[in-house]
Amino acid sequence: MLVVDDDPDVLEVFQDVLETEHYKVYPLLSPRHIFKTIRDFSPDLIILDIMLNGMDGRAVFKELRLNPETTRIPVIMASARYDENYITSQQYHPDDYLEKPFNMADLLQKVSALTEN
């Protein structure tokens, strides 16, 4: 599982919670090298923050959906600023949405539904 968030503290919380449930997590502070990371790591799920330092997670998500290598990887978009209605109104829809601050049980339930752990 690949987790992309520009806040190291949030990234650490994601990683700690998911690794406690025996998920293998690759934390990424910037999506700049996301396609290389995906090729190297082959994640079965991506958790992607919308507000990234200098980049828009929605644009990154669109690239993931348009790229034949990544179009089938489930993506959970995460945001403290945008709500689920906004996300589902966009042209490209993530597989799920996580509002920050997130509830750990919600996170695990969403991740479990999209993976085969």
N, CA, C and O of each residue as an XYZ file, in Angstrom:
468
protein
N       0.845     -1.172      0.000
C       0.000      0.000      0.000
C       0.894      1.239      0.000
O       1.873      1.322      0.742
N       0.534      2.186     -0.841
C       1.283      3.428     -0.953
C       0.465      4.537     -0.302
O      -0.711      4.712     -0.620
N       1.089      5.290      0.616
C       0.406      6.404      1.266
C       1.167      7.680      0.920
O       2.361      7.798      1.196
N       0.451      8.644      0.306
C       1.069      9.897     -0.120
C       0.454     11.052      0.675
O      -0.729     11.363      0.531
N       1.280     11.677      1.515
C       0.830     12.821      2.314
C       2.044     13.684      2.604
O       3.106     13.162      2.940
N       1.902     15.007      2.480
C       3.054     15.886      2.673
C       3.297     16.242      4.145
O       4.237     16.977      4.450
N       2.478     15.740      5.044
C       2.666     15.972      6.473
C       3.286     14.712      7.084
O       2.626     13.676      7.166
N       4.557     14.794      7.514
C       5.232     13.604      8.042
C       4.511     12.983      9.239
O       4.531     11.764      9.408
N       3.875     13.812     10.067
C       3.156     13.286     11.234
C       1.941     12.471     10.809
O       1.687     11.397     11.353
N       1.193     12.985      9.838
C       0.021     12.272      9.328
C       0.459     10.979      8.646
O      -0.161      9.931      8.820
N       1.529     11.069      7.875
C       2.075      9.899      7.191
C       2.441      8.808      8.201
O       2.190      7.624      7.979
N       3.035      9.234      9.306
C       3.433      8.289     10.349
C       2.214      7.625     10.997
O       2.240      6.430     11.292
N       1.146      8.399     11.217
C      -0.077      7.836     11.796
C      -0.670      6.791     10.842
O      -1.020      5.689     11.264
N      -0.781      7.141      9.562
C      -1.267      6.178      8.568
C      -0.433      4.900      8.632
O      -0.968      3.794      8.708
N       0.874      5.072      8.601
C       1.781      3.924      8.573
C       1.630      3.073      9.836
O       1.530      1.849      9.749
N       1.613      3.713     11.007
C       1.489      2.977     12.272
C       0.189      2.182     12.333
O       0.193      1.000     12.680
N      -0.920      2.833     11.996
C      -2.231      2.174     12.060
C      -2.277      0.991     11.097
O      -2.721     -0.097     11.464
N      -1.820      1.205      9.872
C      -1.903      0.153      8.854
C      -0.933     -0.997      9.123
O      -1.270     -2.161      8.906
N       0.266     -0.670      9.595
C       1.239     -1.728      9.879
C       0.818     -2.561     11.088
O       1.150     -3.743     11.169
N       0.089     -1.954     12.028
C      -0.451     -2.699     13.164
C      -1.378     -3.803     12.675
O      -1.483     -4.864     13.291
N      -2.052     -3.536     11.554
C      -2.957     -4.531     10.951
C      -2.249     -5.372      9.881
O      -2.898     -6.043      9.078
N      -0.929     -5.327      9.881
C      -0.084     -6.167      9.012
C      -0.138     -5.794      7.532
O       0.107     -6.636      6.667
N      -0.457     -4.542      7.245
C      -0.337     -4.067      5.867
C       1.101     -3.611      5.662
O       1.724     -3.056      6.567
N       1.619     -3.849      4.469
C       2.944     -3.355      4.118
C       2.753     -1.956      3.538
O       2.059     -1.783      2.537
N       3.372     -0.958      4.171
C       3.133      0.434      3.800
C       4.403      1.087      3.264
O       5.479      0.973      3.850
N       4.248      1.771      2.137
C       5.333      2.583      1.591
C       4.897      4.040      1.732
O       4.005      4.478      1.005
N       5.510      4.813      2.659
C       5.125      6.213      2.837
C       5.854      7.110      1.834
O       7.043      6.928      1.572
N       5.128      8.073      1.282
C       5.705      8.991      0.303
C       5.280     10.413      0.652
O       4.088     10.714      0.711
N       6.262     11.289      0.886
C       5.966     12.674      1.268
C       5.589     13.555      0.082
O       4.949     14.592      0.255
N       5.984     13.143     -1.120
C       5.687     13.930     -2.318
C       5.324     12.987     -3.459
O       5.923     11.920     -3.593
N       4.342     13.370     -4.287
C       3.969     12.498     -5.402
C       4.870     12.664     -6.628
O       4.600     12.074     -7.675
N       5.941     13.462     -6.509
C       6.780     13.730     -7.677
C       7.283     12.454     -8.362
O       7.379     12.402     -9.588
N       7.602     11.429     -7.566
C       8.139     10.188     -8.141
C       7.151      9.035     -7.964
O       7.546      7.877     -7.827
N       5.860      9.373     -7.971
C       4.850      8.366     -7.660
C       4.846      7.214     -8.675
O       4.662      6.062     -8.283
N       5.042      7.495     -9.950
C       4.980      6.420    -10.950
C       6.178      5.477    -10.834
O       6.036      4.268    -11.018
N       7.355      6.022    -10.532
C       8.524      5.166    -10.307
C       8.304      4.323     -9.059
O       8.607      3.130     -9.049
N       7.775      4.943     -8.005
C       7.503      4.215     -6.762
C       6.498      3.094     -7.008
O       6.662      1.988     -6.494
N       5.470      3.375     -7.785
C       4.459      2.365     -8.091
C       5.092      1.202     -8.867
O       4.801      0.039     -8.591
N       5.950      1.517     -9.829
C       6.616      0.451    -10.589
C       7.504     -0.402     -9.673
O       7.547     -1.625     -9.803
N       8.210      0.257     -8.746
C       9.128     -0.459     -7.851
C       8.393     -1.238     -6.761
O       8.816     -2.331     -6.386
N       7.311     -0.687     -6.261
C       6.646     -1.222     -5.066
C       5.377     -2.018     -5.369
O       4.968     -2.854     -4.563
N       4.750     -1.771     -6.519
C       3.500     -2.449     -6.921
C       2.437     -2.461     -5.821
O       2.048     -3.534     -5.361
N       1.961     -1.290     -5.392
C       0.964     -1.258     -4.317
C      -0.381     -1.811     -4.778
O      -0.742     -1.701     -5.950
N      -1.121     -2.409     -3.837
C      -2.461     -2.885     -4.169
C      -3.513     -1.847     -3.790
O      -4.709     -2.053     -4.000
N      -3.050     -0.723     -3.227
C      -3.938      0.380     -2.845
C      -3.101      1.636     -2.673
O      -1.954      1.573     -2.230
N      -3.686      2.787     -3.029
C      -3.012      4.071     -2.815
C      -3.933      4.953     -1.982
O      -5.111      5.117     -2.300
N      -3.379      5.520     -0.908
C      -4.088      6.548     -0.142
C      -3.404      7.860     -0.496
O      -2.204      8.026     -0.278
N      -4.174      8.781     -1.039
C      -3.610      9.998     -1.622
C      -4.260     11.230     -1.017
O      -5.476     11.405     -1.092
N      -3.440     12.083     -0.417
C      -3.937     13.348      0.125
C      -4.236     14.295     -1.033
O      -3.561     14.257     -2.062
N      -5.241     15.136     -0.865
C      -5.584     16.088     -1.929
C      -4.665     17.307     -1.901
O      -4.153     17.733     -2.937
N      -4.464     17.859     -0.715
C      -3.638     19.058     -0.599
C      -2.187     18.676     -0.331
O      -1.804     18.415      0.809
N      -1.394     18.645     -1.381
C       0.012     18.288     -1.256
C       0.866     19.519     -1.486
O       0.488     20.405     -2.253
N       1.990     19.581     -0.840
C       2.876     20.738     -0.920
C       3.256     21.030     -2.381
O       4.049     20.305     -2.983
N       2.683     22.094     -2.934
C       3.018     22.498     -4.291
C       2.365     21.664     -5.381
O       2.601     21.897     -6.567
N       1.552     20.701     -4.992
C       0.892     19.856     -5.993
C      -0.545     19.589     -5.563
O      -0.890     19.672     -4.384
N      -1.363     19.271     -6.541
C      -2.769     18.985     -6.279
C      -2.992     17.483     -6.409
O      -2.772     16.904     -7.473
N      -3.429     16.859     -5.323
C      -3.674     15.419     -5.337
C      -4.700     15.005     -6.380
O      -4.653     13.888     -6.894
N      -5.636     15.912     -6.695
C      -6.639     15.595     -7.726
C      -5.989     15.430     -9.087
O      -6.385     14.563     -9.867
N      -4.992     16.258     -9.377
C      -4.268     16.155    -10.649
C      -3.455     14.862    -10.686
O      -3.385     14.193    -11.717
N      -2.844     14.517     -9.553
C      -2.087     13.264     -9.460
C      -3.034     12.082     -9.670
O      -2.707     11.138    -10.389
N      -4.207     12.139     -9.041
C      -5.202     11.077     -9.173
C      -5.640     10.917    -10.633
O      -5.757      9.798    -11.133
N      -5.877     12.033    -11.305
C      -6.271     11.994    -12.716
C      -5.192     11.285    -13.544
O      -5.504     10.464    -14.407
N      -3.926     11.607    -13.277
C      -2.822     10.953    -13.986
C      -2.810      9.447    -13.709
O      -2.551      8.646    -14.607
N      -3.093      9.074    -12.461
C      -3.159      7.645    -12.105
C      -4.250      6.940    -12.904
O      -4.060      5.817    -13.370
N      -5.395      7.608    -13.060
C      -6.516      7.003    -13.785
C      -6.267      6.950    -15.293
O      -6.744      6.037    -15.968
N      -5.532      7.913    -15.818
C      -5.287      7.965    -17.266
C      -4.134      7.060    -17.700
O      -4.016      6.743    -18.884
N      -3.287      6.645    -16.768
C      -2.135      5.810    -17.086
C      -2.563      4.337    -17.064
O      -3.056      3.858    -16.043
N      -2.380      3.610    -18.181
C      -2.808      2.205    -18.241
C      -2.173      1.331    -17.157
O      -2.772      0.343    -16.731
N      -0.962      1.686    -16.707
C      -0.277      0.895    -15.678
C      -0.925      1.054    -14.298
O      -0.802      0.169    -13.452
N      -1.608      2.168    -14.071
C      -2.111      2.457    -12.719
C      -3.628      2.613    -12.648
O      -4.179      2.812    -11.565
N      -4.293      2.528    -13.770
C      -5.728      2.826    -13.805
C      -6.568      1.890    -12.930
O      -7.648      2.269    -12.475
N      -6.075      0.667    -12.693
C      -6.856     -0.298    -11.914
C      -6.493     -0.321    -10.418
O      -7.133     -1.034     -9.645
N      -5.498      0.431    -10.013
C      -5.123      0.439     -8.594
C      -6.166      1.245     -7.819
O      -6.405      2.408     -8.144
N      -6.796      0.641     -6.788
C      -7.773      1.397     -5.999
C      -7.108      2.593     -5.297
O      -5.976      2.506     -4.819
N      -7.841      3.701     -5.251
C      -7.324      4.918     -4.620
C      -8.342      5.443     -3.606
O      -9.529      5.581     -3.902
N      -7.842      5.729     -2.405
C      -8.634      6.430     -1.396
C      -8.076      7.842     -1.330
O      -6.898      8.031     -1.027
N      -8.907      8.826     -1.607
C      -8.484     10.224     -1.485
C      -8.734     10.668     -0.050
O      -9.744     10.306      0.554
N      -7.809     11.455      0.493
C      -7.935     11.947      1.863
C      -7.841     13.466      1.861
O      -7.060     14.044      1.105
N      -8.642     14.113      2.712
C      -8.598     15.574      2.771
C      -9.195     16.104      4.061
O     -10.153     15.553      4.603
N      -8.604     17.185      4.533
C      -9.175     17.905      5.670
C     -10.035     19.065      5.161
O     -10.887     19.577      5.887
N      -9.810     19.472      3.923
C     -10.487     20.648      3.384
C     -11.752     20.321      2.594
O     -12.756     21.025      2.703
N     -11.704     19.261      1.805
C     -12.822     18.935      0.925
C     -13.660     17.807      1.509
O     -13.137     16.907      2.167
N     -14.966     17.864      1.263
C     -15.827     16.792      1.761
C     -16.129     15.797      0.642
O     -15.761     16.007     -0.514
N     -16.795     14.729      1.007
C     -17.051     13.642      0.067
C     -17.910     14.086     -1.113
O     -17.702     13.618     -2.232
N     -18.867     14.978     -0.884
C     -19.718     15.465     -1.974
C     -18.892     16.167     -3.044
O     -19.136     15.996     -4.238
N     -17.913     16.960     -2.609
C     -17.047     17.647     -3.564
C     -16.251     16.625     -4.378
O     -16.149     16.734     -5.600
N     -15.694     15.640     -3.692
C     -14.859     14.645     -4.365
C     -15.665     13.866     -5.393
O     -15.192     13.640     -6.507
N     -16.867     13.455     -5.037
C     -17.667     12.664     -5.971
C     -18.237     13.517     -7.103
O     -18.731     12.977     -8.093
N     -18.174     14.834     -6.970
C     -18.647     15.702     -8.052
C     -17.582     15.908     -9.134
O     -17.872     16.475    -10.188
N     -16.359     15.452     -8.878
C     -15.268     15.622     -9.830
C     -15.400     14.618    -10.983
O     -16.118     13.624    -10.882
N     -14.690     14.903    -12.076
C     -14.770     14.044    -13.257
C     -14.269     12.630    -12.964
O     -14.856     11.651    -13.424
N     -13.186     12.530    -12.201
C     -12.619     11.225    -11.870
C     -12.917     10.925    -10.413
O     -12.631     11.733     -9.528
N     -13.499      9.745    -10.169
C     -13.930      9.406     -8.819
C     -12.967      8.413     -8.187
O     -12.638      7.393     -8.793
N     -12.511      8.706     -6.969
C     -11.689      7.716     -6.273
C     -12.563      6.533     -5.834
O     -13.791      6.613     -5.864
N     -11.925      5.459     -5.434
C     -12.659      4.279     -4.984
C     -13.289      4.517     -3.613
O     -14.291      3.892     -3.264
N     -12.690      5.428     -2.838
C     -13.274      5.801     -1.550
C     -12.681      7.140     -1.120
O     -11.773      7.674     -1.756
N     -13.216      7.658     -0.032
C     -12.825      8.977      0.452
C     -12.652      8.912      1.960
O     -13.425      8.248      2.652
N     -11.641      9.599      2.466
C     -11.369      9.626      3.900
C     -11.222     11.076      4.336
O     -10.333     11.792      3.875
N     -12.103     11.493      5.228
C     -12.041     12.864      5.729
C     -11.079     12.926      6.911
O     -11.103     12.064      7.791
N     -10.234     13.955      6.921
C      -9.299     14.153      8.041
C      -9.899     15.157      9.021
O     -10.585     16.078      8.578
N      -9.679     15.029     10.318
C      -8.976     13.896     10.930
C      -9.820     12.641     10.796
O     -11.045     12.686     10.903
N      -9.149     11.517     10.561
C      -9.879     10.296     10.283
C      -9.996      9.405     11.519
O      -9.186      9.458     12.444
N     -11.023      8.604     11.486
C     -11.266      7.598     12.512
C     -10.516      6.342     12.073
O     -10.658      5.905     10.931
N      -9.729      5.766     12.961
C      -8.899      4.610     12.584
C      -9.739      3.416     12.134
O      -9.353      2.699     11.211
N     -10.878      3.202     12.778
C     -11.753      2.093     12.381
C     -12.282      2.318     10.963
O     -12.368      1.376     10.175
N     -12.640      3.581     10.634
C     -13.090      3.915      9.277
C     -11.990      3.628      8.256
O     -12.227      3.014      7.216
N     -10.784      4.088      8.580
C      -9.641      3.869      7.690
C      -9.471      2.379      7.421
O      -9.380      1.962      6.266
N      -9.428      1.584      8.473
C      -9.192      0.152      8.313
C     -10.322     -0.536      7.569
O     -10.082     -1.457      6.788
N     -11.545     -0.101      7.803
C     -12.687     -0.689      7.107
C     -12.618     -0.371      5.606
O     -12.872     -1.241      4.773
N     -12.276      0.866      5.270
C     -12.177      1.268      3.861
C     -11.033      0.527      3.163
O     -11.178      0.055      2.036
N      -9.896      0.434      3.856
C      -8.732     -0.258      3.292
C      -9.055     -1.744      3.095
O      -8.749     -2.319      2.051
N      -9.661     -2.343      4.085
C     -10.004     -3.762      4.020
C     -10.958     -4.044      2.861
O     -10.823     -5.058      2.177
N     -11.915     -3.155      2.642
C     -12.887     -3.333      1.562
C     -12.235     -3.287      0.183
O     -12.753     -3.872     -0.768
N     -11.095     -2.590      0.069
C     -10.451     -2.415     -1.233
C      -9.215     -3.309     -1.434
O      -8.607     -3.297     -2.504
N      -8.852     -4.078     -0.406
C      -7.693     -4.958     -0.533
C      -8.105     -6.361     -0.106
O      -9.230     -6.587      0.341
N      -7.184     -7.284     -0.252
C      -7.470     -8.667      0.123
C      -6.628     -9.076      1.305
O      -6.170    -10.217      1.368
N      -6.410     -8.175      2.247
C      -5.576     -8.496      3.420
C      -6.352     -9.393      4.382
O      -5.828     -9.774      5.428
